[in-house]
Amino acid sequence: MVEVDGPPAEMTVEDQGPAKSGKLWKAVVAVTSSVSQATVGAKQSIQSYWSKLKTSMAQTSDAGEVRALYDNVTDEPDELQFTCGDILVVEEQINDDWLICRLGDQKGMVPANYVELV
């Protein structure tokens, strides 16, 4: 997640007093507000994605499936190696960033941003 030091998104230029007024400070407040809103939007998007994945998995007798968006070439023994376009069977969500998936007889961790719901 993006961490931003600065005024909260709801803070306005008028709240800053005379020492922090002017065009530069207005730009800082505007950028901080935009970044805060984008961070919230990204988190909601990830939560929506996992909600859809969990619903998909619950509605089928089989585990959910995802399609690989990229090649995953890895030397890590816990990660699953796959090619763009492969269909992976999701067995478990570790957290917002990682899944446990199967491809054929291979099983391993998959970066969540490398796949999309089928």
Secondary structure, 3 states (H helix, E strand, C coil): CCCCCCCCCCCCHHHHCHHHCCHHHHHHHHHHHHHHHHHHHHHHHHHHHHHHHHHHHHHCCCCCEEEECCCECCCCCCECCECCCCEEEEEEECCCCEEEEEECCEEEEEEHHHEEEC
